Amino acid sequence: MIDITKLSEEERSVVLARRAYYREWKRKNADKVKDTTTRFFKKHAEKLTAEKENKKPSE
């Protein structure tokens, strides 16, 4: 995340406007956000499971 305290007024307003836009978009499209998040973590879990199965026991 960007530290807005170090930005100029103009840059700060741009960052805050972008954050507000995405916050509103996520609120209106909660189903899309939930689907994307679910897909991401499902893939991540599958990747971790595959890595765990492929790992050789250390002896």
N, CA and C atoms as an extended XYZ file, in Angstrom:
177
Properties=species:S:1:pos:R:3:atomname:S:1:resname:S:1:resid:I:1 pbc="F F F"
N         0.833       -1.168        0.000 N   MET     1
C         0.000        0.000        0.000 CA  MET     1
C         0.884        1.241        0.000 C   MET     1
N         0.426        2.253       -0.677 N   ILE     2
C         1.186        3.488       -0.818 CA  ILE     2
C         1.063        4.334        0.451 C   ILE     2
N         2.189        4.881        0.899 N   ASP     3
C         2.182        5.792        2.047 CA  ASP     3
C         1.822        7.179        1.532 C   ASP     3
N         0.586        7.586        1.758 N   ILE     4
C         0.110        8.851        1.188 CA  ILE     4
C         0.634       10.078        1.912 C   ILE     4
N         1.242        9.902        3.073 N   THR     5
C         1.762       11.056        3.804 CA  THR     5
C         2.959       11.672        3.098 C   THR     5
N         3.616       10.910        2.230 N   LYS     6
C         4.808       11.403        1.534 CA  LYS     6
C         4.500       11.934        0.139 C   LYS     6
N         3.211       11.947       -0.249 N   LEU     7
C         2.831       12.383       -1.584 CA  LEU     7
C         2.390       13.840       -1.585 C   LEU     7
N         2.427       14.439       -2.773 N   SER     8
C         1.911       15.798       -2.913 CA  SER     8
C         0.385       15.754       -2.798 C   SER     8
N        -0.240       16.908       -2.648 N   GLU     9
C        -1.706       16.975       -2.516 CA  GLU     9
C        -2.393       16.353       -3.728 C   GLU     9
N        -1.891       16.662       -4.915 N   GLU    10
C        -2.502       16.151       -6.150 CA  GLU    10
C        -2.402       14.625       -6.214 C   GLU    10
N        -1.208       14.087       -5.940 N   GLU    11
C        -1.024       12.638       -5.960 CA  GLU    11
C        -1.874       11.967       -4.891 C   GLU    11
N        -1.957       12.593       -3.722 N   ARG    12
C        -2.764       12.052       -2.629 CA  ARG    12
C        -4.232       11.966       -3.031 C   ARG    12
N        -4.740       13.013       -3.674 N   SER    13
C        -6.150       13.002       -4.082 CA  SER    13
C        -6.415       11.918       -5.131 C   SER    13
N        -5.433       11.683       -6.015 N   VAL    14
C        -5.579       10.624       -7.019 CA  VAL    14
C        -5.651        9.260       -6.349 C   VAL    14
N        -4.762        9.012       -5.404 N   VAL    15
C        -4.729        7.729       -4.696 CA  VAL    15
C        -6.029        7.515       -3.928 C   VAL    15
N        -6.485        8.543       -3.231 N   LEU    16
C        -7.718        8.420       -2.449 CA  LEU    16
C        -8.932        8.215       -3.343 C   LEU    16
N        -8.961        8.879       -4.501 N   ALA    17
C       -10.070        8.697       -5.443 CA  ALA    17
C       -10.082        7.272       -5.987 C   ALA    17
N        -8.901        6.738       -6.306 N   ARG    18
C        -8.806        5.369       -6.815 CA  ARG    18
C        -9.286        4.373       -5.757 C   ARG    18
N        -8.859        4.594       -4.513 N   ARG    19
C        -9.286        3.702       -3.429 CA  ARG    19
C       -10.796        3.743       -3.249 C   ARG    19
N       -11.372        4.944       -3.307 N   ALA    20
C       -12.817        5.089       -3.143 CA  ALA    20
C       -13.557        4.388       -4.279 C   ALA    20
N       -13.051        4.525       -5.506 N   TYR    21
C       -13.680        3.874       -6.652 CA  TYR    21
C       -13.685        2.358       -6.480 C   TYR    21
N       -12.531        1.794       -6.143 N   TYR    22
C       -12.455        0.341       -5.997 CA  TYR    22
C       -13.256       -0.158       -4.800 C   TYR    22
N       -13.293        0.616       -3.734 N   ARG    23
C       -14.105        0.238       -2.571 CA  ARG    23
C       -15.574        0.149       -2.976 C   ARG    23
N       -16.049        1.131       -3.731 N   GLU    24
C       -17.440        1.143       -4.196 CA  GLU    24
C       -17.692       -0.002       -5.174 C   GLU    24
N       -16.733       -0.241       -6.094 N   TRP    25
C       -16.888       -1.320       -7.070 CA  TRP    25
C       -16.990       -2.663       -6.358 C   TRP    25
N       -16.128       -2.874       -5.365 N   LYS    26
C       -16.151       -4.137       -4.618 CA  LYS    26
C       -17.455       -4.301       -3.848 C   LYS    26
N       -18.002       -3.208       -3.338 N   ARG    27
C       -19.272       -3.271       -2.618 CA  ARG    27
C       -20.408       -3.655       -3.572 C   ARG    27
N       -20.399       -3.084       -4.777 N   LYS    28
C       -21.454       -3.370       -5.757 CA  LYS    28
C       -21.297       -4.750       -6.388 C   LYS    28
N       -20.095       -5.277       -6.428 N   ASN    29
C       -19.814       -6.554       -7.092 CA  ASN    29
C       -19.280       -7.582       -6.109 C   ASN    29
N       -19.902       -7.674       -4.971 N   ALA    30
C       -19.433       -8.581       -3.924 CA  ALA    30
C       -19.390      -10.030       -4.411 C   ALA    30
N       -20.317      -10.421       -5.263 N   ASP    31
C       -20.324      -11.791       -5.770 CA  ASP    31
C       -19.095      -12.078       -6.629 C   ASP    31
N       -18.685      -11.117       -7.456 N   LYS    32
C       -17.487      -11.301       -8.277 CA  LYS    32
C       -16.233      -11.380       -7.406 C   LYS    32
N       -16.165      -10.533       -6.394 N   VAL    33
C       -15.011      -10.528       -5.490 CA  VAL    33
C       -14.930      -11.856       -4.755 C   VAL    33
N       -16.068      -12.344       -4.281 N   LYS    34
C       -16.097      -13.612       -3.554 CA  LYS    34
C       -15.675      -14.766       -4.464 C   LYS    34
N       -16.182      -14.786       -5.693 N   ASP    35
C       -15.818      -15.854       -6.638 CA  ASP    35
C       -14.320      -15.835       -6.938 C   ASP    35
N       -13.775      -14.662       -7.171 N   THR    36
C       -12.352      -14.540       -7.477 CA  THR    36
C       -11.500      -14.980       -6.295 C   THR    36
N       -11.874      -14.567       -5.104 N   THR    37
C       -11.129      -14.932       -3.903 CA  THR    37
C       -11.184      -16.440       -3.675 C   THR    37
N       -12.358      -17.015       -3.856 N   THR    38
C       -12.521      -18.460       -3.682 CA  THR    38
C       -11.659      -19.221       -4.678 C   THR    38
N       -11.666      -18.791       -5.950 N   ARG    39
C       -10.855      -19.443       -6.973 CA  ARG    39
C        -9.372      -19.348       -6.639 C   ARG    39
N        -8.934      -18.179       -6.185 N   PHE    40
C        -7.527      -17.982       -5.844 CA  PHE    40
C        -7.087      -18.942       -4.745 C   PHE    40
N        -7.861      -19.002       -3.661 N   PHE    41
C        -7.440      -19.837       -2.538 CA  PHE    41
C        -7.593      -21.329       -2.844 C   PHE    41
N        -8.520      -21.688       -3.708 N   LYS    42
C        -8.638      -23.086       -4.120 CA  LYS    42
C        -7.386      -23.499       -4.899 C   LYS    42
N        -6.955      -22.645       -5.850 N   LYS    43
C        -5.732      -22.926       -6.608 CA  LYS    43
C        -4.520      -22.990       -5.677 C   LYS    43
N        -4.453      -22.067       -4.733 N   HIS    44
C        -3.335      -22.030       -3.790 CA  HIS    44
C        -3.285      -23.307       -2.950 C   HIS    44
N        -4.441      -23.760       -2.490 N   ALA    45
C        -4.495      -24.984       -1.693 CA  ALA    45
C        -4.072      -26.188       -2.532 C   ALA    45
N        -4.501      -26.237       -3.791 N   GLU    46
C        -4.116      -27.341       -4.670 CA  GLU    46
C        -2.607      -27.335       -4.903 C   GLU    46
N        -2.038      -26.144       -5.064 N   LYS    47
C        -0.597      -26.031       -5.277 CA  LYS    47
C         0.167      -26.518       -4.047 C   LYS    47
N        -0.278      -26.109       -2.868 N   LEU    48
C         0.399      -26.538       -1.635 CA  LEU    48
C         0.284      -28.046       -1.444 C   LEU    48
N        -0.873      -28.604       -1.757 N   THR    49
C        -1.070      -30.046       -1.642 CA  THR    49
C        -0.146      -30.788       -2.601 C   THR    49
N        -0.051      -30.293       -3.840 N   ALA    50
C         0.823      -30.932       -4.828 CA  ALA    50
C         2.284      -30.856       -4.392 C   ALA    50
N         2.693      -29.713       -3.853 N   GLU    51
C         4.076      -29.572       -3.389 CA  GLU    51
C         4.355      -30.511       -2.220 C   GLU    51
N         3.379      -30.646       -1.340 N   LYS    52
C         3.549      -31.509       -0.175 CA  LYS    52
C         3.674      -32.973       -0.603 C   LYS    52
N         2.888      -33.388       -1.597 N   GLU    53
C         2.933      -34.775       -2.072 CA  GLU    53
C         4.224      -35.065       -2.818 C   GLU    53
N         4.765      -34.073       -3.514 N   ASN    54
C         5.988      -34.270       -4.287 CA  ASN    54
C         7.244      -34.176       -3.449 C   ASN    54
N         7.140      -33.645       -2.262 N   LYS    55
C         8.300      -33.478       -1.393 CA  LYS    55
C         8.728      -34.830       -0.837 C   LYS    55
N        10.001      -35.073       -0.900 N   LYS    56
C        10.520      -36.335       -0.384 CA  LYS    56
C        10.742      -36.210        1.116 C   LYS    56
N        10.496      -37.271        1.854 N   PRO    57
C        10.769      -37.214        3.290 CA  PRO    57
C        12.260      -37.059        3.544 C   PRO    57
N        12.613      -36.223        4.459 N   SER    58
C        14.031      -35.995        4.766 CA  SER    58
C        14.488      -36.993        5.826 C   SER    58
N        15.401      -37.823        5.441 N   GLU    59
C        15.934      -38.834        6.358 CA  GLU    59
C        17.432      -38.800        6.366 C   GLU    59
